[in-house]
Amino acid sequence: MSTAILYVGHGSRVKAGVEEAALFIDHVKRRINKPIQETCFLEFASPSIEEGIEKCAVQGATRIVIMPVLLLTAGHALYDIPSKIEKAKERYPAIEFSYGNTLGVHDKMAESVHDRIQEKNTDSLGNDMVLLIGRGSKNPSVKHDMEEIKRRLLDIYQYQHVELAFMYGVQPDIWQGFLKAKQSEYDRVLVLPYLLFSGVLLDTLKKKVEEFTSPAQAFVLCETLGYHPFIRDVLVERVDEAANKMSVQGTCPSF
């Protein structure tokens, strides 16, 4: 029996974002002891999921663990990837498929956010406010998970003021988030993009930061999460969970 790991990144219209994702996954592959490991993308980049599965199959994989390299469980993780897996099961009836979890809520995710903020020499207990920006989704679990990350920043790391805003799909949106920060008493607003890599959404945030910054109040954009070593740690953990579950059950879970 030969197990393959297929990492599924989101993809981006921005070339740098795709390159960052591929490099991030390459670092993770070095820590996973599996003979077949491939990378593919949901959209805007190649290879596609179908092509990734085919690459695993032609190398002799009899089991394929599909790993969503996504921060939270939203539409792509709940519907798009599982539908691709169902079609693959029809095309490759002799191959067993298993589906791993997204990065999700994890202590190391909150710690990586904290580190990104601290890179900007923030006075988190004084005159700095944190504006945590998520991608957003119509799925209510995404807002719930972001609220949990916010709670950990407040409770564990003792930040004085953390606000949430989302790029789409849920309120408050980024305009409301930036406006609330602008109307606050804080001298600096640390804008943390809860995103893995560069892309169109990050470019949008850069423009917002420039738009709202003034001599009286600085808006500072923090780095995305993707290169933080703790994010790699969490993905390695998720891969191990999925691979071990497959080896025990020997069957693909239902979607």
C-alpha positions, 0 to 999 in steps of 0.5 A: 500500500502506497500513501500519497499526500495531496496538498490543496492550496487556494490559488491566487491571481497574484503570481507571488501568492502562488509561489509563496504557497508552493514554497510553504508546502515544500517546507512541510513536505520535508517533514512528512515521511510519505513517498508521494507528495504533490501540490495542487490548487483550487483556482487561479493556478495549476495544477488543478485538484484533478491533475494533482490526483492524477499525478498521485495515481500514476506514481502508484498511490493506492491511498490519497490523503487530501489536505486543504491548505486553508485557514478555516472551514468555509465553502471551499473546504465544505463543498468544493474539495469534497465534490472533487473527491467524489468525482475522483472516487468514481474515476479511481475506484481502486484508490482509497481517499481521505480528507484532512482538516483545515488549519482551524483554531489552534494555540499555535495559530493564535501565537503566530498572530501574536508574533506577527503583531509583535514584529511591529513593536506594538504597545499592545497594552497601551496606545495600539489597537489591533484590527484583525481582518479575515477573508470571511464566509457565509458559513457562520463557523468562520466568524465563530473561529475568528472570534475564538482567535480574538478571544485568545489574543485578549485572554492569553496575550492581554491585548487591550483592544482587538476588533474583527472585520471581514473582506466579504460574506459577513459583518463587520466588513473592512470599511466598518472595521477601518472606520471604527479604528479611525474613530478610536482614541488609539495612536496606532492601529495594527492591521493583521491580515488573517491570510496565508499568502499574498494576493488580491485581498492583501493588495486591497488591505494595503490600499486601505492602510494608505487611505486611512493613515494620517499624521495623527494616527498610523495604520500599520499592516502586519505580515501574512501568516504563511511563512511563520514556522508555527503555521507549518507546525499546525499543517504537519499536525493536520497531515499526521492526523489525516494519514493516521486516521486513514491507515487505521480505518482504511476507508474514505469518510463520507462527505 
